């Protein structure tokens, strides 16, 4: 699909993108391909959840690092006002902090 120039940022009806799903699946290879093809690391679903939020909830350190390197904003607040950094603190993910 990437070879066919598919829109890597096209959201599903709930706002999730392919990057959200790659992060949920902890698939570093696909996430890297999507980021390399221009996926927005700050894209949020309808609740304001970003790929970084998901990586932090999964405590997937390599994914967190890759998203941050790609420009993910740890201070981007979601619908409830919680940022990825706050999520890390709330879940005891001290390595991320």
Buried (B, 14 or more C-beta within 10 A) or exposed (E): EEEEEEEBBEBEEEBBBBBBBBBBEBBBEBBBBBBEBEBBBBBBBEEBBBBBBBBBBBBBEEBBEBBBEBEBBBEBBBEEEBBBBBBBBEEEBEEBE
